[in-house]
Amino acid sequence: MKLIEALKGIKDLQRKANDLRLKVARSCAISSLTNPEYGTEQDQRKKVDGWIQAHKDILHQIAQYRIAIQRTNLETRVPIEMDGGETIVHSISYWIQRRQELAQAEVQMWRGLTDRGIKEGEYGPQAGSRGIGGVQGQPTADPLKVTIIRFFDPSTRDTMINMLESEQYRINSKLEIVNAITDLIE
């Protein structure tokens, strides 16, 4: 069985389990004035008991699939070529974490490298402004020249943001292929 088959199998089993829960909830009790939907009271009891057992069996199968998927995801190493031609190899589990959360967290960090709203220019009475941060300057003071001192390279920031955003698409594309061709480790 391929990884994608197990993933799709889980969805189908979840659908079946939900259907059984609805059937059990609908048929688990009737009033004494109503006839059982499935033959006699004993027949209906057997039907409900059968659904409960089938539900338990389905949940067990879902758990087995998930464990096999986790094992496969941990043990299967996948190379992905990144921008710049570098190929990085990690487990499927790593790539899933990277795609779901970690790459976006890294993008947010790089996006945090800003000028923080600092404006360059001259401030003070002769410069005709209210001063730095709206505070009136000294009447006799020379204007203050404000420049931005960055502790990062804006070009590197922009490159990293672009690279990390495309990384998520590269991971998705590669994992779609891997899911289709990788045998499930049971």
Helices and strands as residue ranges (DSSP letters): H 3-27, H 41-75, E 77-81, E 87-91, H 92-97, I 98-102, H 103-111, E 121-123, G 132-134, E 144-146, H 154-181
